[in-house]
């Protein structure tokens, strides 16, 4: 099987990750299209025998970051996260909606790591290679993302929890 055919077979995974990363279907489809266009033109840079999926996620990540930079929509890291609205019922659909909204409010770097580890089931090492960051950074971003999600889902403020050191 050649790389072009494998690239096409990975489109559903790219769409799933893009949808979670961007938050809306139209934006995700645009991101996948731009990613595939970039990957197709740069396919000669792909090294035979390496993980094509990780390479495509790297391309997608870079396209997404370039878009954010170009439109100047990068959110500053803000510890004052707004609280989620209170749910009227314990419906699973509402919990999922709140979780989706909470994930969308995470800083882009934390959201990317969280989605690659949880949604795409990539190892920390694969995420580190995909995003071009050290594995320790992957672990710290994942930890911060999980803690912020936990706080938002419980309706708690994201105030820093400091330990007293003597």
Order of alpha helices (4+ residues) and beta strands (2+ residues): alpha-alpha-alpha-alpha-alpha-alpha-alpha-alpha
